[in-house]
Amino acid sequence: MALTRTPEPPYVAVVFTSLLGPDDTGYAEATARMDERVRAVPGFLGVDSTRGPDGVGITVSYFRDAEAVRAWREDPEHTANRARGREQWYDAFEVRVATVERAYGFTRRS
């Protein structure tokens, strides 16, 4: 797995932390479709996501600016899936939107 490479800040990070409930029917397909759609949003920079065996997941999506985040939030399929998430898939979730002011990293060379 590769980590998302982002440009120099500032940019926006949307952190979606969730607890998947017992009825995940259709969840994998919807997630794949949302990944496809978000990549088409102008200003989308990338995404890092993981889910543990306990159902806790963290997805961080990176966008160039608030307008790109707004475009993603207003996507009709994304809107429908948010509603389905509340009704069926998630026992709990939190969304946090932040401006990244500083970023740095490390990559081991083999």
C-alpha positions in Angstrom: 0.0 0.0 0.0 1.3 3.4 -0.9 0.6 6.6 1.1 -1.1 9.5 -0.6 1.4 12.1 -1.8 0.0 15.6 -1.3 1.3 19.0 -2.5 2.8 21.6 -0.3 0.2 23.0 2.2 -2.2 24.5 2.5 -4.9 22.0 1.5 -7.9 20.5 3.2 -8.2 17.1 4.9 -11.6 15.6 5.6 -11.3 12.9 8.3 -14.1 10.4 8.4 -14.0 8.0 11.4 -16.7 5.4 11.5 -17.9 2.3 13.3 -19.4 -0.2 10.8 -22.6 -1.9 12.1 -23.7 -5.5 11.5 -25.6 -4.9 8.3 -23.0 -4.1 5.7 -25.0 -5.3 2.7 -23.9 -3.3 -0.3 -21.2 -1.4 1.6 -18.2 -2.7 -0.4 -19.8 -1.9 -3.7 -20.8 1.6 -2.5 -17.4 2.3 -1.2 -15.8 1.3 -4.5 -18.2 3.5 -6.4 -17.6 6.5 -4.0 -13.8 6.0 -4.5 -14.4 6.2 -8.3 -16.6 9.3 -8.0 -14.4 11.3 -5.6 -11.4 10.9 -7.9 -13.4 12.8 -10.6 -13.9 15.8 -8.4 -11.8 18.8 -9.5 -9.4 19.5 -6.7 -9.3 16.0 -5.2 -5.8 15.1 -4.2 -6.0 11.6 -2.8 -7.2 9.4 0.0 -5.8 7.2 2.8 -8.2 4.6 4.4 -8.2 1.7 6.7 -10.6 -0.4 8.7 -9.9 -2.7 11.6 -11.4 -6.1 12.5 -13.5 -4.3 15.2 -15.3 -2.3 12.4 -13.6 1.0 13.2 -12.5 2.8 10.0 -10.6 6.0 9.3 -10.6 7.6 5.9 -8.7 10.8 5.2 -9.5 12.5 1.9 -7.4 15.4 0.7 -8.7 18.3 -1.4 -7.1 21.4 -2.8 -9.6 23.8 -1.2 -13.0 24.2 0.5 -14.7 24.5 -2.9 -13.5 21.0 -3.9 -14.8 19.6 -0.5 -18.1 21.3 -1.1 -18.3 19.8 -4.6 -17.8 16.3 -3.1 -20.3 16.9 -0.4 -22.9 18.0 -2.9 -22.3 15.0 -5.2 -25.8 13.3 -5.6 -24.5 9.7 -5.2 -22.4 10.7 -2.2 -25.5 12.4 -0.6 -27.5 9.2 -1.1 -24.8 7.1 0.4 -24.5 9.3 3.4 -28.2 8.8 4.0 -27.8 5.0 3.6 -24.9 5.1 6.0 -27.0 6.6 8.7 -29.9 4.3 8.1 -28.0 1.0 7.6 -24.2 0.8 7.6 -22.9 2.8 10.5 -23.4 2.5 14.2 -21.5 5.8 14.6 -19.4 8.2 12.7 -17.6 11.6 13.0 -16.5 14.0 10.2 -13.7 16.5 10.8 -12.6 19.0 8.2 -9.2 20.7 8.7 -6.8 22.9 6.8 -3.4 21.3 6.7 -0.8 24.0 7.5 2.3 21.8 7.7 3.1 18.4 6.4 6.2 16.2 6.3 7.1 12.6 6.0 9.6 9.8 5.6 10.1 7.0 3.0 12.6 4.2 3.6 14.7 3.6 0.6 15.3 -0.1 -0.3 
